[in-house]
Amino acid sequence: MTFQKNILITGGAGFIGSHLVRLMVNKYPDYRIINLDALTYAGNLENLKDVETKPNYAFERVDITKSDEVQAVFAKYDVDSVIHLAAESHVDRSITNPMAFVETNVIGTVVLLNAAKNHWKDFDGKLFYHVSTDEVYGTLGPTGLFKETTSYDPRSPYSASKASSDHFVRAYFHTYDMPVVLSNCSNNYGPYQFPEKLLPLFINNIKHNKALPVYGDGKYTRDWLWVEDHAAAIDVIFHKGISGETYNIGGNNEWTNIDLIYLLCDIMDDELGREKGTSKELITFVKDRPGHDKRYAIDASKLKNELGWGPSVKFPEGLIKTARWYLNNVDWMENVTSGAYQAYYKKQYDE
């Protein structure tokens, strides 16, 4: 079968990646979507059971730091486009083990860039799309928004590693004329998120009457983006974005951590049939995280004005949908936290 495009999506078994893979496989049957993922703790092929038998879907278990293996995938599928999401992404883990973030987020990105540069004899019809984070911009005061022109000021090993990878992608654009686009997004939420992250962790803890650990005073502000809206934005940028440009993706949806948790507690009380206020009693304030950025907020007007994208899901609605999904997918939660599926799939692809 001949495909119009052969798109390599890295990190496609992860949270955001699996939503993007599903969207692209279903929306574009004439595109071959190659999901490249190392299946580390946060990668789970169970997220993609509904598309794994589609004729335009392929999976390769590869670590992006392994140059020979990455180049072999480019050759096998004649890859003409890359959407690069694979990354270590948890700030707390980056504080404990910064080198893992350097290896995956920086070295892995350069390995991919080199593989693309070497495989693409010319750049006509090619694209390297790098998906990044708003955390590269540092922190905001009580007012203002991150724009695409905001200076980089990363404050954690995670955000520093993503900032470095962003710079390498832009360097390949300027040095080699490689066609690239970048996007920097705010906090994502929704189904299939690994339960070390705030929302699935707190949903699970509330269900089991466990403590809800809140850093500092809980007054840290984040912009929240429904994950399927993010996947839709990536689709738009991939097809319509201008090479060399950066696009910020946000939900126009700022919440302090504590207000978000209060809302989640109320939703969970409703969903679990508990008396209102029950879940809030689980909140426990803990010692703050080192280098904790006070506020992130995205100005996504460039993406809206130039490419026509805007968020579609209102936050209370999205949060209810998120809570219900985790409550209704108990097996997924138990299996992903036990590592059973990762072990199974790793065994399958090692044999």
LINFENHU-V123711 format. One record per backbone hydrogen bond with DSSP energy under -1.0 kcal/mol. NH is the residue of the N-H (numbers start at 1). CO is the residue of the C=O. Records with the same first field share a line. If there is no record, write none. Layout:
BEGIN
NH: CO, CO
END
This chain:
BEGIN
4: 30
7: 32
8: 81
9: 34
10: 83
11: 36
14: 11
18: 14
19: 15
20: 16
21: 17
22: 18
23: 19
24: 20
25: 21
26: 22
27: 23
28: 24
31: 28
32: 5
33: 56
34: 7
35: 58
36: 9
37: 60
43: 40
44: 13
47: 44
48: 45
49: 46
51: 48
52: 48
54: 51
57: 54
58: 33
60: 35
62: 60
66: 63
67: 65
70: 66
71: 67
72: 68
73: 69
74: 70
75: 71
76: 72
77: 73
79: 74
80: 6
81: 6
82: 127
83: 8
84: 129
85: 10
94: 90
95: 91
96: 92
97: 93
102: 98
103: 99
104: 100
105: 101
106: 102
107: 102
108: 103
110: 106
111: 107
112: 108
113: 109
114: 110
115: 111
116: 112
117: 113
118: 114
119: 115
120: 116
121: 119
126: 123
127: 80
128: 179
129: 82
130: 181
131: 84
132: 183
134: 185
137: 134
138: 135
140: 295
146: 297
150: 147
153: 136
160: 156
161: 157
162: 158
163: 159
164: 160
165: 161
166: 162
167: 163
168: 164
169: 165
170: 166
171: 167
172: 168
173: 169
174: 170
175: 171
176: 172
178: 172
181: 128
182: 245
183: 130
184: 247
185: 132
186: 249
187: 223
189: 225
197: 194
201: 197
202: 198
203: 199
204: 200
205: 201
206: 202
207: 203
208: 204
209: 206
210: 205
212: 282
214: 284
216: 286
218: 215
221: 294
222: 255
224: 253
225: 187
227: 189
230: 226
231: 227
232: 228
233: 229
234: 230
235: 231
236: 232
237: 233
238: 234
239: 235
240: 236
241: 237
244: 180
245: 242
247: 182
249: 184
255: 222
257: 220
258: 218
260: 256
261: 257
262: 258
263: 259
264: 260
265: 261
266: 262
267: 263
268: 264
269: 265
270: 266
271: 267
272: 268
274: 269
278: 275
282: 279
283: 280
284: 212
286: 214
292: 289
296: 221
299: 146
304: 300
305: 301
306: 302
307: 303
308: 304
309: 303
318: 314
319: 315
320: 316
321: 317
322: 318
323: 319
324: 320
325: 321
326: 322
327: 323
328: 324
333: 329
334: 330
335: 331
336: 332
337: 333
338: 334
339: 335
340: 335
343: 339
344: 340
345: 341
346: 342
347: 343
348: 344
349: 345
350: 346
351: 347
END
